[in-house]
């Protein structure tokens, strides 16, 4: 299932033919970490019930490995596995802190996406807080997912650097009162859920009303945040789903105000589920014990042969010199011994050749897969087990990053003139979503690994 195939030929028509034949618009709303089990509550809520009563969809979407937000959202737009599109984590690899090394910019993506395909055929495009869209040349109305992490960085200055136009900066400024302290707290304000979600949804609605982009993307992390903080299923998650219902109403009303409610295909997607944690462990501590990491008397990293970089419930192991056969063999032997003992948080070690067959490739040499209740830290200082931390997705009470078949599964729900009513597939792959978006718009997406979800279309 991971091998690249030709898939289906996408229906393609010229821009003028598309206007005559389809006159179509698409809005994709990503609810980060929403799973199929959430739909029972969400579809009973007033607004979702009103607008999605006769929706079609896919109960279980198979995500990609690792099941992490930025790789998954890049797959949703490209239809490719991370091995092809190049986004294999939320952050750049570094042996220092990954705090400010997030993959904000669209230049990190190695293959064309649906946004570019749509823009090339004359569509207007918009994206609000969609991961890895910073400075995306094909997005007309852009507010990137960005948290102004740098000292002294202003809200407007940060988003301008990420590609927001003067028109978008006016919308940001208009809505910044919805952020804690008016957005003056930088990263703190822009990671504070659900306030940030109120802000970004309001910005998205203003874009829809004022500019009516024909292909519009919106992403929010409200459910993801709740699960990290409180666990997978609980009353707080249900409360946050009530907020999602409110935001669905806001988006649909914005479409109605723009005059395009009835000619827009609206699709709700998600990127991954989560699993509850029992502990967070630091493999690099044991690398130091094995001589693979050298630390000075103050606990600072002095040198390294192998280094473990966390993707929450999986971790990538990098070698300083991947071509050094002795270093490779020593590191692999250490990892296999740790996995066999079963006490270090992982019982499976994948080589890069093995992950390639799973759609994952990169500069790493090995990948550690969780034992099912452990997340990984990048830290190399003892104690070897660290406490939970609600401020980091890797260290909360629940998280993700594991193999895509594990845990509750992401889902897909759609309404609109192109979709059939009340038709539900049991399963499909995340790589199938981008080809389906492209089919709705009538644009080509030849690099995609997935296929069109024809069963859902009229």
N, C-alpha and C positions, 0 to 999 in steps of 0.2 A: 504493500500500500504506500510505501514511501518513495518508490522509484518514480522518476519523472516520465510522464507520458504525454502524448499529444493532446489528450483531452478531446473536447468537442470544438468544432469550428464555430467561432462566435459570429452571430449575424451582424454584418456590417453594412451600413448605408451612409451616404454622404450627409453632411449637415442639413442641407435643404430637404433631402428625402426624409431625414429623421424628423424635421419640423412638421412635414406633411403627414407622415405615417404614424408618428408616435406622440409628438407634442408632450414629451414626458419629462418628469422631474423626479429626483430621488433625494430623500433625506435619510441618512443613517445615524442612528442614535446608539452609541455604545455605552452600556451600563456595566462598568468594570466589575468583574467577579460575580455577576449575577448568574445563577444556575437554574436549571429547569424546575427544581423544587420551588423556587421563588415565584414562578408564574401562577401557582394556585392562589397565592395571596394577592399578587399584583393584578391579576385579571378579575379579581373580585372587588377591586377598588373602583371608585366611581368613574374616574376619567378614563382609565385603561379599559374598563368594561364598556364605556361609551364608544371609544374609538377603535378598539381591537376585539370587539365581541365576536366578529366573524373572521378573525385572523387565521392565516396559515403559518406554518413554520416547521422547524426541526427541533425535536425534543432534546437531542443530545448532539452537540457539535464536538467532534474530536479536535482538540487544540493541537499545538505543536510543542516540540521539546526544545528548550525548556518552556514550561507554562508560565511565562512572565509577560508583563503588560506590553513592553515595547516590541519584543519580537512578535508577539501575537497580533498586535495592531498593524504591524508592517505586513504580516501575512494576510490579514483581512483586506488590505488595500492592494496587494500585489498578486495574491493567489499562489505565492511561492513559499517553500520552506526556508528557514533561516540559512541553510547551507547556500541557497541561491541569493537571497536578498541581503545577507550580510549583517543583520541586526540579531545578535545572539544573546544579548543581555540588556538590562535597562541602562547600564553604565559602561564606560570604557574600562578596559583592564588597566589597573595600576597597582603597584605594591604599596602605595600610600593610601590615604583616605579616598573612598569613592564618593564622598559627600557631594561634591560639586562637579562630578564628571559624567553627568547624565547625557544620553544621546539625544539631545534636543533637535539637532539639525537634520534636515532632509538629505543632506549630502552623504549621510551614513548609509543610505539605501542604494544598493547596487543594481537594481532592476527597475524598469518602468512600472508605475502604478496606475490605478484607475483614474486618479486625478489628472495625471498627465495625458492619458488617453482621451479623457473627456475634454480637456482644454484644447488638445490638438484638433478636435472636431467641432470647436466653436462654442462649447458649453461655458457658462460662467460657473465658478467654483468657490466654495467657502469651507473653512475648517476652523473649529473652535476647540482648543485643548485636545486635539487629536495628536497622540504621541508621534514624534520624529517627523514633524512637518515644519520645523523652523526654517525660515527663508526658502520655503518651497516655491519655485518659480511658477508653478502652474496653479497656485491658489490665489484667486483674486481678492478674497476677503479672509484674511488670516489672523487668528490669535492662537499662537502655538501654546502647547502645554509647557509652561516655563514658570520657574519659581523665584526669579530674581535673587539668586543665591549669593551674589558677590557683594562685598562690603561697599556701601555707598551707592549701590545701584538703585535707581528709582523705578517705580512701576512703569511709567511711560517710556523711560529710556531703555529698560530691559526688553519690553515687548517690541520696541522699535528695532532693537538689535536682532531680534528674532524674526523680523520681516513684516511686522504689522505696519500697514500704510497709515498716513495721516487720518484717513477716514476711520480706520479701525481704532486708532488711538483716541479719537473723539468718543467712540462708543465705550472704550475701556474707561476713560475719564468719567463719562456719564454714570457708569455703574460701579465705580470703585468704592462708593459709600457702602456697598454690600459686603465688602471685605472687612475683617477685623482692623480697627484703627485706620480705616480708609486705605488699606493696602500699604501703609508706611512701615510695616514690620517685615517687608521683604519675604524671604522664604517662609517664615512662620505664618504670615497671613495667607500665602498662596498654597499652603498645604493644610489649611485648617478646614476640615469638612464638618458640616455641610455648607459652611459659609461660602467657600470657594465655588461650590456647585451652584448656589443661588446666583453668584456673580456671573459665572460662565454661561448659564442657561439664559440669563437676562441679556447678556451680550449676543448670544446666538439668535435670540428672538428679535433683537434690534436689527441684526444683519438680515434676517429673513424679511422683516417688514420693509426695510429701507432699500435693499438691493436684490432680494429674491434670487439668490444663486440657484442654478438648475441642479447642481450636484453639491449637496451640503453634508458635512460631517460634524458631529458633535460627540464629545467624549466626557464622561464624568466619573469620578472615583469614589463616590459616596458609599456604595455597598462594599467595595473593596476595603475602604477605611474602617467601616464598622466591623467587618469580619476580622481584620488584623487586630483590632482593639479588644473585641469581645468574644470571638470564636465564630464558628461557621453558622450555627442556627441558634437564634435567641431573639428576645423581644426587641432589642435595639436594632437588629437587622430588619424586623418587621416594620418598625418605626421609620427606618430609612427607606424602605420600599414605599411607604406612604408618601414620602417626599418625591421619589421617582414618579409616582402617579401624578403628583402636582406638576412636575416638570414636563411630563408628557402632555398634560393639558396646556401648559404655556406654549410649548412648541406647536401643537396643533392649532391653537388659537392664533399664533403668529402666522401660520400658513393660511388660515382662514382670512385674517386681516390683509394678507398679501394677495388674496384672490386665487390661491393655488392649493387649497385643501384637497379638492377633489381630483386634481390631475397630478398629485404627487404620490409616489410610492414611498411609504414610510417603513423603515426596517429597524427593529431593535435587535442589537447583537451584544454579545459579551465575549470576553477573551479567555477566561479560565475560571475554575472554581477555587476553592481553598480546602485545606485540611487542618484540623486542630493539632497543636504542638504540645509536646511534653517537655522539651528542652531545646536549648541552642548550644551547639558545641563548636569548638575552634580547632579544626584539623591542623592549622599552621603551628599550634603549640606542639603537636606531636612531630611535625616536620622539623621543628627546632631540636627536639629530643633526638631525632635521627640524624642530625647534622646537615639537613637540607636547607635550613635557615640559620643565619648567624645574627645574634642580637647583642648590642653593647650593654654595659652595666646599667644604663638608664632605661633599658627596654626598647630602644630604638633599633629599627632594622638596619643592620650593617651590610649584609650581603645575603644572597639566596641562590640556591640551585633549583628548587621547586617552590611554587607558591600557589596556595589555594584561594580562589576568588569566588565569593558566594553568589549564587543565584537563588538564595533562600533554601528550598528543599532539594536543590542540587547544587553542585559546585564544580567549577572548571579548574583544573590543575595545569598551570603553565610551567614550562621549563625555561630557564634563562638561556640555555643553549640547546634547543630541541635536537640539533644534529649530533650531540654528544651521546654516543651509544651507552657509555657507562652510566651517565647521569639518568638516562631514560630507564635503563635496567634497574638501577638502584631505587629510583622513585617508584617504579611499578611494583617492585618487590615489597617495598614498605607499604604501599597502598593495599596490595593483596593480603598481606599479613594483617593489617588493620581490619579489612573487610571480613576476613575469616574469624577474627576474634569477636566481631559483632557488637562491640561496646563503644565504637567511635562515631555512631550515627549513620553509617552506611554499610551495606553488605554487598553492594554491587559497584564495580569499577569498570567503566567503559573506556576502551581505547578510542582514538579519533577515527580509526577505520570502522569501528563499530557504530559510532554516532553518525558517520556519514550515511550509513544505510538507514538511519532514523531521521534524516533530513537536517542534521546539525553538523556544521563544519566551522573551523576557525583556527586561530593561532595556538589554541590550547593543545595539550597532549592527552589528557584524561578527563573524564567526567565522573564525579561521585554522585550516586543516586541515594536519596534518603532511605532510611529503614522504615519510614512511614509515620514517624512521630518526632523527628529531629530536623531542625533547620541549622544551617551552617553560618558561622561568622568568619570574616576575613582576618580578624585580629590574631596576633601571634603571642600575646602576653597572657600568662596565667592570671586567674584560674581558667581551666580548660572549658568549663561550662559557664556561660554568661546568663544574667537575668533577662527576663522579657523586657522589651522596650517598645512602647507604643509609637515612638517617633520614627521607627524604621520598619519598612514592610517585611524585612527578613526576620525580625525578632519579636513580632507580636504574638498574640495567643493563637493565631492561625495564619497560614501563609500558603504559598504555591511554589512553582518552579520545578515540580516533580514531573514524572512521565505523564503524558496526556491521558492515559487510560485510568489513572487513579482519581479517586475522590468524586464529588459531585461535578457534573459536567456543564459547561457553558451552553447557551441556547440561542435560538434565532426565531424571531416572530415578525410577520410582515402583513401590511394591508396596503391597498391601492389598486389602481386600475389595471396594473399588469399581473396582479396576483389572484389566484383562485381563493375561494373562501372555505374555511374549515377543513383544509387539507393539511395533515401533519405527518411528516416523515419521522421515523424512529431515530435515524442517525444520518449524519453527513460529516464532511471534513471541513475544517476552517479554510483550507485552500480553495473550497468551492464557492466561497462568498464573493470574492473579487470577480471571477468570471460571471457570476450571476448579476452583480452590479453592472458590469460591462454590457451584458446582454440587454438589461433594462434600458441602457443608454444607447445601444446600438453601436458600440465602439469596439475596436479590436484589442485583445490583451494576449498576444501570442506567447509571452514568456511564462504564463501561469501554469502551475502544476495541476490545478484543479479543473473541475467541470461545472457546467451550468446546472443549477437545480431546476431542471425543466419541469419536474413533477409539480412544482409550486406555481408555475406560470400559466396564465391563460393561453 
